[in-house]
Amino acid sequence: MESKEKISAVQRMQDYIEDHITQPITLSMLAMAAGYSPWHSARIFKELTGKAPFEYIRSFRLTKAAIKLSDTDARIVDVALEFVFDSHEGFTRAFSKEFGVTPQKFRRNGQELMLFMPNRIEDYYNKFKKGEDNMCKKTNPNTVFVQVIERPARKLILKRGIKATHYFEYCEEVGCEVWDILCGIKDALYEPIGMWLPENLRTTGTSEYAQGVEVTVNYSEEIPDGFEIIDLKPCKIMIFQGQPYDDEKFGDAIDELWEVMKNYNPEVYGFEWAEEDGPRFQLIPMGYRGYIEGKPVRGLNEKK
């Protein structure tokens, strides 16, 4: 197991970076925060986070810049300077290398980006403090990918349960054939989902957990018997995707991602949870792609 002091030192560097992300940061500054030599500080930082300090800082700054470009009307050059890039051109090159699209195209087209949203090292390691064996089985802590995507106004075809709060209770109440029916719905926007409905989307005497599929606002095909269709407003969804896993270990994969989500603070990246904006959902577990869940968020500067 990693030493408590090493974990704390890297966490102090992470905290320093977060608190000074719009200011110049040197290795000497990070070393002072860590309490070690610059060489040792850089070594343990990469060992625990998977990124060298300046690679980490650049990715973090570019993610913060992307969020600001998405949520405000600030000029691109002003965003570049705020996040310590020397010029509009240098910022554009770095942004394009990180995300595969220029800042201009990103803002104009609203493309989805794989944002860099790292785990807090102390949170990650504290999850496994009860057993060294568990720690040894874990991969690098930087293993959950997080991105924020835009969902347009759309409709949701769903089948409600009665009291179900999770998948297995739902199957007991309504059966397991619901998924096959959902997969057969034509013109679906995305693959079917299992979901936890917020209170504003539930009806009296029905379950929190349900299954459904999203379709366009103009969808006019026949709805299967026992299903209903409701409206969903535009929203942002924070997507969490774990590492690939052996299919028979899907339960462990789900538990690990849930632990990350439980401790995740979206405010670090300019968002807040917005449960009432839509359902939290899960995609069918498939080991080759990692377990995936989505949860609604809203920019801290956005109006409710």
N, C-alpha and C positions, 0 to 999 in steps of 0.2 A: 504494500500500500504506500502511496506517496506520503511523505512526511507532512505533518500539519503545518510546519513553518514554511515549507516550499509552496504549499497550496495558498497560504496566507500572503506570501510575497507576491505570487502571480496575481492574486485577487487585488492587492494594493496597486499593482501596475494597471490592471484593468480599470479599476476605479479612477486612477489618475487620468488615464486616457479618456474615459467618459466625461470627466469633469473639465477637461481641457481640450476637447476635440476641436474647438474653433481657434486654438492657439498653437503656436509652434511647440513641438514636443521633441526633445532630444533623448538619446539613450542615457545620458547622465541624469536627466530628470527622472526617468523611469527607474534607474538604479537607486537614486536617492529615495524614491517611494518604496522600493523593494527592500532596501537595506543591505544590498549586496553590491559587488563590483559590476560594472557595466557588462563585462563578458559573461559572468555567471548569471546575471539577470536576464540577458538575452537568451542564454541557453535554456534556462528553466521555463522561460515564457514560451518558447517554441515547443519544448517538450510537452507542456501541459495543454496548450491551446492548438497546436498543430500549425501555427503561423509564426514567422519571425515578427518581432515587434512592429517594424515599419510596414510590413505587408499587412498586418492586422490593422494598423492605424489607417492606412490608405483605404482598405476595403470598408472600414467603419465610416470614414469620412464620406466616401462615395455613396454609401447607403443613406446616410443622413441627408446628403445633398439631393439624392433621388426623391426621398420623401418630401423634402421642401419644395422641389420642383413640381411634384404632384399636387401638393396641398395649398400652394400659395401662387401668387402672380409675380413673385420676385424675379428680377432679371437674371438670366443665366450667369452673366459676368459677376453679379453681386453674390450669387450663391457660390461661385467658384472662389471668390476672394474670402468669403466668410469661412469656408472650410479649408483655408490655407493653401490654395493653389495659386501659383504666381500669375497665371494668365488664363484668359478664356480658352486659348488654344491648348494649353497644357491640360486644363480640366477636361476638355472635349476628348483629347487622346486617352486620358486615364479612364474616363467614363466609358468610352467605346470599348477599351480593352477589358474592363471589368464586366460590362453588361452586354456587349455585342451590339449596341445601338448608341447613336449620338444623343446628347442631352436634348437637342432640338427635336429629333424624331420621337424620343420618349415622351416629351411633353405634348407634342402635337397628336400623337397616335394613342397615347395611354397604354403602351405595351407593358406586359407583365415582366417583371425582373426577378431574378433570384437574388434577393437582398442578403447581405451579410449580417446576421443577427446572432452573435455568439452566445453560448451559455456562460453564466457566471461560474467560474471555476469552483468556488466554495459551495455553491448550490449543487453542482454536479457531484462533487466528491462526498458531500455530506449525505447524499442519498444512500451511499453504500458504506457508511462509517460503521455499521453494525457487523460487517464481516469482510475480512481481507480476501477471502476466496471469491466473493462476488466482484470485488474490485478488479481482480486479476482477469476475470472473464470479460470485462468491458473493453470496448474499443476506445479510440481517442474521443475525448469529450465533445469535440466539435463535429458530431455526427448527425445531428438533426438539422435538416435544411428548412429554412423558413422563408416564405415569400408572401407578399401581399398582392392580391389580384382584385380586379374590379368586376363585379357582377352587375349586369344591366337589369332594368325592370324585366320581370319574367313571371311565369306562372309555375306552380308546383302541383303535380299530380301525386296524391299520396293516399295511403291506406293507414288509418289510425288504429291503434289498439285500444285496450280498456284501461289498464293500470300499468302497463309495461314501462320500465325505466331503462331497459337495455335489450340487446338483441335476443338473448335466450328467452327472456320473459315474453317478448313480442312474438317469437315463433310459437310459443305455447298457446298464446291467445288467438292468433290469427292464422297460424300455419306457416310453412316455409315456401309455399308456391308464389307468394307475393313477388319475390325477386324475379322469377321467370316472367311474370306478367309485365313487370316494369321494363325488363330488357326487351320486350317485344313492342314497346310503344315507339311508333315512328316519329321521326323529326325531333327526338329528344336533344336538348342542348349538350348534355353531358351524360356520363354513366349514372346509373341509379345510386342512391345514397341511403344509408341508415342515418337517422337524425334525432337530435334531442330538440324538441320544439320549445321555444320560450313561451311564457304564459300568454302573451298577446296573440299567439298563433294556435293555442289550444282551445278546444271547445269542451263544454261541461260533460263530464263522464267519459272523457277519452284520455289516452295515455300521453306521457311525455315523449316516449320513444315511438318513432314511426318509420316507415320506409316510403320513398317516393323518387320522382325524377323531375327535373326542371325542363320546361318547354318555353317557347316564345310567348310573348304577350298576345299574339294573334292566333294562338293555337285553337283550332276549331274542330278537331277530330273527336270521335266518340270516346267518352271516358269509360273504362272498364267498370263493371258492376261492383258496388261496394267501395269504390274509390271516389275521391272528390278532387276538385281543383281550386286552388286559392292563389291570390296575387302575392308576389314578393317584390318589394321596392328595391331600387338600386342600392348596392352596398359594397363595402370592401370586405374581403375575407382574408384572414391570415392563415396560410396553409402550412402545416407542419408535416414533414416527411422524414421518417426514420430510415436507417440503413437497411439494405436487403437482409433477409433472414431465412432460415429453413422453415418451410411451410408448417411443419408440425409444431413449431415454437411460436405460433402467431400470438398466443396469450402473453408470452413474455414481451414480445414486440409492442403489443398494445399497452401493457403496464408501463414499460419504459417511456413510451411517448407521453402517456398520461402524466407521468411524474414530471417530465420536462414542462408540459403545458401548465401543470398546477403551480410550478414555481416561476413561470415566465412573467416578466414584467414588460408589457408592450409600451409603457410610457417612456422607457429608455430610448425607443425608436420613434417617438412622436405619435403613438396611437394609444387608444384606450379600448377596453372590451365594450362591445355594443350588442349585447345578447338580444335585445328587442328588435334589432335590424334584420334578423333572419335566424334560421336554425343552425346550431352547431352540427356538423355532419361528419360521417366516416365513410370512406370508400371500402369496398370489399377487400379484406386482407389478401394480398398477393405477395409472397415472399420475395420475388425477383425485383420488385420496385420499392419495397419498404412499406411500412404501415403509414397511412395518410389520413389526417383529419383537418378540418377547416373550422374556423371560429370567427364570427363577425367582429370587425373592429371599426373604429372611426378615428380620423385624425384629431389630435388634441385641439387643433384650430378650427375644426369643422363645427357647424351649428347642428344641434340635435333636431 
